[in-house]
Amino acid sequence: MSFKRHYSIMKAVEAVRADLLAAQATKAAAAKAEAERAAAAKASAAKEAAAKAAAEASAAQSAVVNQAPATGPGSAVSTRPAGGGRDSGSNKGKGKGGEDD
């Protein structure tokens, strides 16, 4: 085999190797980009789910706050006068020990 033939074959082998490396690099770059897109989509979905959960929690908290005064122990309007009640007035017939005893 002549030197020219050998040189030509070597150049062809080098070209095939370069093409193979370029194809592998392209494939690796595409896989990396796809993985990054998937990670970004996953992060976006997680962020969206967290925002939705926060909104639901906020709505639930607001519903509890809105209902709390209506269901709280002091929410009913008292008909008794302030500061008195049963202790003011006559003790007649109340069953308490009066001054007569």
N, CA, C and O atoms as a GROMACS GRO file, in nm:
protein
  404
    1MET      N    1   0.086  -0.115   0.000
    1MET     CA    2   0.000   0.000   0.000
    1MET      C    3   0.092   0.123   0.000
    1MET      O    4   0.195   0.127   0.067
    2SER      N    5   0.052   0.219  -0.076
    2SER     CA    6   0.133   0.339  -0.087
    2SER      C    7   0.105   0.435   0.029
    2SER      O    8   0.004   0.424   0.099
    3PHE      N    9   0.196   0.527   0.045
    3PHE     CA   10   0.181   0.627   0.150
    3PHE      C   11   0.058   0.713   0.127
    3PHE      O   12  -0.012   0.745   0.223
    4LYS      N   13   0.030   0.750   0.002
    4LYS     CA   14  -0.087   0.832  -0.028
    4LYS      C   15  -0.214   0.759   0.011
    4LYS      O   16  -0.306   0.819   0.067
    5ARG      N   17  -0.220   0.632  -0.019
    5ARG     CA   18  -0.338   0.552   0.015
    5ARG      C   19  -0.353   0.545   0.167
    5ARG      O   20  -0.463   0.563   0.219
    6HIS      N   21  -0.246   0.519   0.237
    6HIS     CA   22  -0.247   0.512   0.382
    6HIS      C   23  -0.292   0.647   0.442
    6HIS      O   24  -0.374   0.650   0.533
    7TYR      N   25  -0.237   0.754   0.390
    7TYR     CA   26  -0.273   0.887   0.437
    7TYR      C   27  -0.421   0.915   0.412
    7TYR      O   28  -0.487   0.972   0.499
    8SER      N   29  -0.474   0.875   0.299
    8SER     CA   30  -0.614   0.894   0.264
    8SER      C   31  -0.704   0.815   0.358
    8SER      O   32  -0.807   0.866   0.402
    9ILE      N   33  -0.667   0.693   0.390
    9ILE     CA   34  -0.745   0.610   0.482
    9ILE      C   35  -0.742   0.671   0.622
    9ILE      O   36  -0.844   0.675   0.690
   10MET      N   37  -0.626   0.718   0.665
   10MET     CA   38  -0.614   0.780   0.797
   10MET      C   39  -0.703   0.904   0.807
   10MET      O   40  -0.769   0.926   0.909
   11LYS      N   41  -0.705   0.984   0.701
   11LYS     CA   42  -0.790   1.103   0.700
   11LYS      C   43  -0.938   1.064   0.708
   11LYS      O   44  -1.015   1.131   0.777
   12ALA      N   45  -0.979   0.959   0.638
   12ALA     CA   46  -1.118   0.914   0.640
   12ALA      C   47  -1.155   0.865   0.780
   12ALA      O   48  -1.264   0.895   0.829
   13VAL      N   49  -1.066   0.791   0.845
   13VAL     CA   50  -1.091   0.741   0.980
   13VAL      C   51  -1.103   0.859   1.077
   13VAL      O   52  -1.192   0.860   1.162
   14GLU      N   53  -1.016   0.957   1.064
   14GLU     CA   54  -1.022   1.076   1.150
   14GLU      C   55  -1.154   1.152   1.129
   14GLU      O   56  -1.213   1.202   1.224
   15ALA      N   57  -1.199   1.160   1.003
   15ALA     CA   58  -1.325   1.229   0.973
   15ALA      C   59  -1.443   1.154   1.036
   15ALA      O   60  -1.533   1.217   1.091
   16VAL      N   61  -1.442   1.022   1.029
   16VAL     CA   62  -1.549   0.941   1.088
   16VAL      C   63  -1.548   0.958   1.239
   16VAL      O   64  -1.654   0.971   1.301
   17ARG      N   65  -1.430   0.956   1.298
   17ARG     CA   66  -1.420   0.976   1.444
   17ARG      C   67  -1.472   1.114   1.484
   17ARG      O   68  -1.543   1.127   1.584
   18ALA      N   69  -1.438   1.216   1.408
   18ALA     CA   70  -1.483   1.352   1.438
   18ALA      C   71  -1.635   1.361   1.426
   18ALA      O   72  -1.701   1.423   1.510
   19ASP      N   73  -1.690   1.298   1.322
   19ASP     CA   74  -1.836   1.296   1.306
   19ASP      C   75  -1.904   1.225   1.423
   19ASP      O   76  -2.006   1.269   1.474
   20LEU      N   77  -1.844   1.113   1.464
   20LEU     CA   78  -1.899   1.037   1.576
   20LEU      C   79  -1.894   1.119   1.705
   20LEU      O   80  -1.992   1.122   1.780
   21LEU      N   81  -1.784   1.184   1.732
   21LEU     CA   82  -1.772   1.268   1.851
   21LEU      C   83  -1.872   1.385   1.847
   21LEU      O   84  -1.932   1.420   1.948
   22ALA      N   85  -1.889   1.444   1.729
   22ALA     CA   86  -1.984   1.555   1.716
   22ALA      C   87  -2.126   1.506   1.739
   22ALA      O   88  -2.206   1.574   1.804
   23ALA      N   89  -2.158   1.388   1.686
   23ALA     CA   90  -2.292   1.332   1.706
   23ALA      C   91  -2.316   1.301   1.854
   23ALA      O   92  -2.424   1.327   1.907
   24GLN      N   93  -2.214   1.245   1.920
   24GLN     CA   94  -2.227   1.216   2.062
   24GLN      C   95  -2.243   1.344   2.144
   24GLN      O   96  -2.322   1.348   2.238
   25ALA      N   97  -2.168   1.448   2.108
   25ALA     CA   98  -2.178   1.575   2.179
   25ALA      C   99  -2.316   1.637   2.158
   25ALA      O  100  -2.374   1.691   2.251
   26THR      N  101  -2.367   1.629   2.036
   26THR     CA  102  -2.500   1.683   2.007
   26THR      C  103  -2.607   1.607   2.086
   26THR      O  104  -2.699   1.667   2.141
   27LYS      N  105  -2.592   1.475   2.088
   27LYS     CA  106  -2.688   1.392   2.161
   27LYS      C  107  -2.681   1.423   2.311
   27LYS      O  108  -2.785   1.432   2.377
   28ALA      N  109  -2.561   1.439   2.364
   28ALA     CA  110  -2.545   1.470   2.506
   28ALA      C  111  -2.602   1.609   2.538
   28ALA      O  112  -2.666   1.628   2.642
   29ALA      N  113  -2.580   1.705   2.449
   29ALA     CA  114  -2.634   1.839   2.470
   29ALA      C  115  -2.786   1.838   2.466
   29ALA      O  116  -2.851   1.906   2.545
   30ALA      N  117  -2.843   1.760   2.374
   30ALA     CA  118  -2.989   1.750   2.366
   30ALA      C  119  -3.046   1.683   2.492
   30ALA      O  120  -3.150   1.725   2.543
   31ALA      N  121  -2.979   1.581   2.541
   31ALA     CA  122  -3.025   1.513   2.662
   31ALA      C  123  -3.015   1.607   2.783
   31ALA      O  124  -3.104   1.608   2.868
   32LYS      N  125  -2.907   1.686   2.789
   32LYS     CA  126  -2.891   1.781   2.899
   32LYS      C  127  -2.999   1.888   2.893
   32LYS      O  128  -3.057   1.924   2.996
   33ALA      N  129  -3.026   1.938   2.773
   33ALA     CA  130  -3.130   2.040   2.757
   33ALA      C  131  -3.267   1.984   2.795
   33ALA      O  132  -3.346   2.054   2.859
   34GLU      N  133  -3.295   1.861   2.757
   34GLU     CA  134  -3.422   1.798   2.792
   34GLU      C  135  -3.433   1.779   2.944
   34GLU      O  136  -3.540   1.801   3.002
   35ALA      N  137  -3.323   1.739   3.006
   35ALA     CA  138  -3.323   1.723   3.151
   35ALA      C  139  -3.346   1.857   3.221
   35ALA      O  140  -3.419   1.865   3.320
   36GLU      N  141  -3.284   1.963   3.168
   36GLU     CA  142  -3.304   2.096   3.226
   36GLU      C  143  -3.448   2.142   3.208
   36GLU      O  144  -3.506   2.201   3.298
   37ARG      N  145  -3.506   2.114   3.090
   37ARG     CA  146  -3.647   2.149   3.067
   37ARG      C  147  -3.737   2.073   3.162
   37ARG      O  148  -3.832   2.129   3.218
   38ALA      N  149  -3.708   1.944   3.182
   38ALA     CA  150  -3.790   1.864   3.273
   38ALA      C  151  -3.776   1.915   3.416
   38ALA      O  152  -3.874   1.922   3.490
   39ALA      N  153  -3.653   1.951   3.456
   39ALA     CA  154  -3.632   2.003   3.591
   39ALA      C  155  -3.704   2.137   3.608
   39ALA      O  156  -3.762   2.164   3.713
   40ALA      N  157  -3.698   2.221   3.505
   40ALA     CA  158  -3.767   2.350   3.512
   40ALA      C  159  -3.918   2.330   3.519
   40ALA      O  160  -3.987   2.400   3.594
   41ALA      N  161  -3.969   2.236   3.442
   41ALA     CA  162  -4.113   2.208   3.446
   41ALA      C  163  -4.154   2.154   3.582
   41ALA      O  164  -4.259   2.190   3.635
   42LYS      N  165  -4.071   2.068   3.639
   42LYS     CA  166  -4.099   2.012   3.772
   42LYS      C  167  -4.097   2.122   3.877
   42LYS      O  168  -4.183   2.127   3.965
   43ALA      N  169  -3.997   2.209   3.869
   43ALA     CA  170  -3.987   2.320   3.964
   43ALA      C  171  -4.106   2.414   3.949
   43ALA      O  172  -4.159   2.464   4.048
   44SER      N  173  -4.145   2.438   3.826
   44SER     CA  174  -4.260   2.526   3.801
   44SER      C  175  -4.388   2.464   3.857
   44SER      O  176  -4.470   2.532   3.917
   45ALA      N  177  -4.403   2.334   3.836
   45ALA     CA  178  -4.521   2.265   3.889
   45ALA      C  179  -4.521   2.267   4.042
   45ALA      O  180  -4.626   2.286   4.104
   46ALA      N  181  -4.405   2.248   4.102
   46ALA     CA  182  -4.395   2.251   4.248
   46ALA      C  183  -4.425   2.392   4.300
   46ALA      O  184  -4.493   2.408   4.402
   47LYS      N  185  -4.374   2.492   4.230
   47LYS     CA  186  -4.399   2.630   4.271
   47LYS      C  187  -4.547   2.664   4.258
   47LYS      O  188  -4.605   2.730   4.345
   48GLU      N  189  -4.609   2.617   4.150
   48GLU     CA  190  -4.751   2.640   4.128
   48GLU      C  191  -4.834   2.569   4.235
   48GLU      O  192  -4.932   2.624   4.286
   49ALA      N  193  -4.794   2.447   4.269
   49ALA     CA  194  -4.866   2.372   4.373
   49ALA      C  195  -4.851   2.441   4.509
   49ALA      O  196  -4.946   2.447   4.587
   50ALA      N  197  -4.732   2.492   4.536
   50ALA     CA  198  -4.711   2.563   4.663
   50ALA      C  199  -4.793   2.691   4.668
   50ALA      O  200  -4.850   2.725   4.772
   51ALA      N  201  -4.800   2.761   4.555
   51ALA     CA  202  -4.881   2.883   4.551
   51ALA      C  203  -5.029   2.851   4.569
   51ALA      O  204  -5.101   2.924   4.637
   52LYS      N  205  -5.073   2.741   4.508
   52LYS     CA  206  -5.213   2.701   4.522
   52LYS      C  207  -5.243   2.662   4.667
   52LYS      O  208  -5.347   2.698   4.721
   53ALA      N  209  -5.151   2.588   4.728
   53ALA     CA  210  -5.170   2.548   4.868
   53ALA      C  211  -5.172   2.670   4.959
   53ALA      O  212  -5.250   2.676   5.054
   54ALA      N  213  -5.085   2.767   4.931
   54ALA     CA  214  -5.082   2.888   5.011
   54ALA      C  215  -5.212   2.967   4.994
   54ALA      O  216  -5.265   3.022   5.091
   55ALA      N  217  -5.262   2.972   4.872
   55ALA     CA  218  -5.388   3.043   4.848
   55ALA      C  219  -5.504   2.974   4.920
   55ALA      O  220  -5.590   3.040   4.978
   56GLU      N  221  -5.505   2.840   4.916
   56GLU     CA  222  -5.610   2.765   4.985
   56GLU      C  223  -5.600   2.784   5.136
   56GLU      O  224  -5.701   2.798   5.204
   57ALA      N  225  -5.477   2.784   5.188
   57ALA     CA  226  -5.458   2.804   5.331
   57ALA      C  227  -5.502   2.945   5.370
   57ALA      O  228  -5.563   2.965   5.475
   58SER      N  229  -5.470   3.041   5.287
   58SER     CA  230  -5.510   3.178   5.314
   58SER      C  231  -5.661   3.192   5.311
   58SER      O  232  -5.720   3.260   5.395
   59ALA      N  233  -5.724   3.125   5.214
   59ALA     CA  234  -5.870   3.130   5.205
   59ALA      C  235  -5.933   3.062   5.326
   59ALA      O  236  -6.031   3.112   5.381
   60ALA      N  237  -5.876   2.951   5.368
   60ALA     CA  238  -5.929   2.881   5.485
   60ALA      C  239  -5.909   2.966   5.611
   60ALA      O  240  -5.998   2.973   5.695
   61GLN      N  241  -5.794   3.030   5.623
   61GLN     CA  242  -5.767   3.117   5.738
   61GLN      C  243  -5.864   3.234   5.739
   61GLN      O  244  -5.917   3.271   5.844
   62SER      N  245  -5.888   3.291   5.622
   62SER     CA  246  -5.981   3.404   5.613
   62SER      C  247  -6.123   3.359   5.645
   62SER      O  248  -6.199   3.434   5.706
   63ALA      N  249  -6.160   3.238   5.605
   63ALA     CA  250  -6.293   3.186   5.636
   63ALA      C  251  -6.306   3.166   5.787
   63ALA      O  252  -6.412   3.195   5.844
   64VAL      N  253  -6.201   3.117   5.852
   64VAL     CA  254  -6.204   3.096   5.996
   64VAL      C  255  -6.214   3.230   6.067
   64VAL      O  256  -6.289   3.244   6.164
   65VAL      N  257  -6.140   3.329   6.020
   65VAL     CA  258  -6.144   3.462   6.082
   65VAL      C  259  -6.281   3.524   6.063
   65VAL      O  260  -6.333   3.588   6.155
   66ASN      N  261  -6.341   3.507   5.948
   66ASN     CA  262  -6.473   3.563   5.922
   66ASN      C  263  -6.581   3.494   6.006
   66ASN      O  264  -6.679   3.558   6.044
   67GLN      N  265  -6.564   3.367   6.035
   67GLN     CA  266  -6.664   3.294   6.112
   67GLN      C  267  -6.641   3.307   6.262
   67GLN      O  268  -6.734   3.289   6.340
   68ALA      N  269  -6.521   3.337   6.303
   68ALA     CA  270  -6.486   3.338   6.445
   68ALA      C  271  -6.573   3.432   6.527
   68ALA      O  272  -6.620   3.390   6.633
   69PRO      N  273  -6.598   3.556   6.487
   69PRO     CA  274  -6.680   3.642   6.571
   69PRO      C  275  -6.823   3.591   6.586
   69PRO      O  276  -6.884   3.611   6.691
   70ALA      N  277  -6.877   3.526   6.486
   70ALA     CA  278  -7.014   3.477   6.493
   70ALA      C  279  -7.025   3.356   6.585
   70ALA      O  280  -7.130   3.333   6.644
   71THR      N  281  -6.919   3.279   6.598
   71THR     CA  282  -6.925   3.157   6.678
   71THR      C  283  -6.848   3.169   6.808
   71THR      O  284  -6.843   3.073   6.884
   72GLY      N  285  -6.787   3.283   6.835
   72GLY     CA  286  -6.707   3.300   6.956
   72GLY      C  287  -6.793   3.308   7.079
   72GLY      O  288  -6.913   3.334   7.067
   73PRO      N  289  -6.738   3.285   7.198
   73PRO     CA  290  -6.816   3.284   7.321
   73PRO      C  291  -6.873   3.421   7.357
   73PRO      O  292  -6.978   3.427   7.420
   74GLY      N  293  -6.809   3.527   7.321
   74GLY     CA  294  -6.858   3.659   7.357
   74GLY      C  295  -6.933   3.728   7.244
   74GLY      O  296  -6.952   3.849   7.248
   75SER      N  297  -6.975   3.653   7.145
   75SER     CA  298  -7.036   3.717   7.029
   75SER      C  299  -7.184   3.751   7.051
   75SER      O  300  -7.237   3.839   6.984
   76ALA      N  301  -7.251   3.682   7.143
   76ALA     CA  302  -7.392   3.710   7.167
   76ALA      C  303  -7.406   3.841   7.244
   76ALA      O  304  -7.324   3.872   7.331
   77VAL      N  305  -7.507   3.917   7.213
   77VAL     CA  306  -7.530   4.043   7.281
   77VAL      C  307  -7.597   4.014   7.414
   77VAL      O  308  -7.699   3.945   7.420
   78SER      N  309  -7.540   4.066   7.520
   78SER     CA  310  -7.592   4.042   7.653
   78SER      C  311  -7.707   4.138   7.682
   78SER      O  312  -7.700   4.256   7.648
   79THR      N  313  -7.813   4.086   7.746
   79THR     CA  314  -7.926   4.171   7.782
   79THR      C  315  -7.915   4.219   7.926
   79THR      O  316  -7.995   4.301   7.970
   80ARG      N  317  -7.817   4.168   7.999
   80ARG     CA  318  -7.797   4.209   8.137
   80ARG      C  319  -7.724   4.343   8.141
   80ARG      O  320  -7.642   4.372   8.053
   81PRO      N  321  -7.753   4.422   8.241
   81PRO     CA  322  -7.681   4.548   8.252
   81PRO      C  323  -7.537   4.523   8.294
   81PRO      O  324  -7.507   4.428   8.366
   82ALA      N  325  -7.451   4.608   8.249
   82ALA     CA  326  -7.310   4.592   8.279
   82ALA      C  327  -7.283   4.620   8.426
   82ALA      O  328  -7.336   4.716   8.481
   83GLY      N  329  -7.202   4.536   8.490
   83GLY     CA  330  -7.159   4.558   8.627
   83GLY      C  331  -7.258   4.515   8.733
   83GLY      O  332  -7.231   4.535   8.851
   84GLY      N  333  -7.370   4.457   8.698
   84GLY     CA  334  -7.466   4.423   8.803
   84GLY      C  335  -7.511   4.280   8.790
   84GLY      O  336  -7.442   4.187   8.829
   85GLY      N  337  -7.622   4.266   8.737
   85GLY     CA  338  -7.678   4.133   8.724
   85GLY      C  339  -7.762   4.099   8.844
   85GLY      O  340  -7.842   4.181   8.889
   86ARG      N  341  -7.746   3.982   8.896
   86ARG     CA  342  -7.829   3.932   9.006
   86ARG      C  343  -7.794   3.995   9.140
   86ARG      O  344  -7.880   4.005   9.228
   87ASP      N  345  -7.673   4.035   9.158
   87ASP     CA  346  -7.632   4.082   9.289
   87ASP      C  347  -7.689   4.219   9.324
   87ASP      O  348  -7.690   4.256   9.441
   88SER      N  349  -7.734   4.292   9.228
   88SER     CA  350  -7.791   4.423   9.262
   88SER      C  351  -7.941   4.408   9.284
   88SER      O  352  -8.006   4.328   9.217
   89GLY      N  353  -7.991   4.481   9.372
   89GLY     CA  354  -8.133   4.473   9.398
   89GLY      C  355  -8.162   4.404   9.530
   89GLY      O  356  -8.073   4.388   9.613
   90SER      N  357  -8.286   4.365   9.549
   90SER     CA  358  -8.331   4.307   9.675
   90SER      C  359  -8.290   4.163   9.685
   90SER      O  360  -8.283   4.092   9.584
   91ASN      N  361  -8.262   4.119   9.806
   91ASN     CA  362  -8.228   3.981   9.832
   91ASN      C  363  -8.348   3.901   9.877
   91ASN      O  364  -8.335   3.785   9.917
   92LYS      N  365  -8.465   3.961   9.872
   92LYS     CA  366  -8.586   3.898   9.920
   92LYS      C  367  -8.617   3.773   9.838
   92LYS      O  368  -8.627   3.780   9.716
   93GLY      N  369  -8.631   3.661   9.903
   93GLY     CA  370  -8.671   3.538   9.838
   93GLY      C  371  -8.563   3.472   9.754
   93GLY      O  372  -8.593   3.383   9.674
   94LYS      N  373  -8.440   3.513   9.770
   94LYS     CA  374  -8.334   3.459   9.687
   94LYS      C  375  -8.268   3.338   9.751
   94LYS      O  376  -8.193   3.267   9.683
   95GLY      N  377  -8.292   3.311   9.875
   95GLY     CA  378  -8.231   3.196   9.942
   95GLY      C  379  -8.096   3.227   9.998
   95GLY      O  380  -8.028   3.137  10.047
   96LYS      N  381  -8.054   3.348   9.994
   96LYS     CA  382  -7.925   3.383  10.052
   96LYS      C  383  -7.944   3.416  10.199
   96LYS      O  384  -8.052   3.458  10.242
   97GLY      N  385  -7.841   3.398  10.273
   97GLY     CA  386  -7.847   3.437  10.414
   97GLY      C  387  -7.844   3.587  10.426
   97GLY      O  388  -7.745   3.650  10.391
   98GLY      N  389  -7.951   3.644  10.474
   98GLY     CA  390  -7.961   3.789  10.482
   98GLY      C  391  -7.909   3.842  10.614
   98GLY      O  392  -7.844   3.770  10.690
   99GLU      N  393  -7.938   3.973  10.643
   99GLU     CA  394  -7.895   4.033  10.767
   99GLU      C  395  -7.983   3.987  10.883
   99GLU      O  396  -7.946   4.005  10.999
  100ASP      N  397  -8.098   3.927  10.856
  100ASP     CA  398  -8.189   3.885  10.960
  100ASP      C  399  -8.135   3.769  11.040
  100ASP      O  400  -8.176   3.752  11.155
  101ASP      N  401  -8.047   3.691  10.986
  101ASP     CA  402  -7.997   3.570  11.053
  101ASP      C  403  -7.910   3.598  11.164
  101ASP      O  404  -7.861   3.506  11.229
   0.00000   0.00000   0.00000
